[in-house]
């Protein structure tokens, strides 16, 4: 009898632990306003990256009801200070963690200034279908109506939702879920700043309730040819911003500094000022890859519109903005210098 009771007790314990089993989520903190602090709740001044990951997580205890949370500090910077080194360190760490059976999802807390670039970098280089969610805040933790705590709670809800599996890297801000390929920061100060200008958000998350409406269709993560395990450095790719009365001086400076690629954020449909165009044509003859994008902020930069791409040897960046086009060219150049192959990547990723 006692044996049976013992058995029943053991089974009950196993049963209840299975019922209580929560997903394991690692939160990797990099800094930004979500980890920011200021002197006053009603002043705009603050320092980004002032709070450590432990304090950040302690401020939102309800996330522990959703998952077993582990925090790690990758960096503690304003994301305007982001470097290739931090990108490589972060992507490699995420890749290692997601290979473990006891890690179900990753959240990266990040500054909003370059979140669109870092998230797209991981979208192209990390080899996993498990959820990877980026989150930040527009108001520091000491601000009145700070948006970080709700954003973090929503990020954990998205990371632990089964429908997030296979979506590639997503960004959760202000109750919206965006694909990292599409999302961009559109407003300098509003909490409603992250928008997918060409395609729209893929889902919503409201007090932790997750709903998806679309799937990203471009290649990412497991289907990408780029593999962070094989990348230890990134080539120099500069961005040049076009304007009326432009000149060749920044093209020449970029080439002199050793740029292997240049992203030209052109006027309208990626158009160039004549002397800039000639200087870029010369750079291409000297082995630099030049990709045309647009400074407009939305829409596709098309091959062969007003610009004679064939004559100059330019490639076009589809509908990626300059900062995302730069990520793809840096990664593309780790594989090939071939212009046709690089052009094809802009149609695939
Ligand atoms: N400058 C900050 C950053 O990107 C802004 C923010 O996080 O909202 O780190």
Boltz pocket constraint, residues with backbone or C-beta under 6 A from the ligand:
constraints:
  - pocket:
      binder: B
      contacts: [[A, 31], [A, 32], [A, 33], [A, 34], [A, 48], [A, 77], [A, 78], [A, 79], [A, 80], [A, 110], [A, 111], [A, 112], [A, 113], [A, 114], [A, 136], [A, 137], [A, 138], [A, 139]]
      max_distance: 6.0
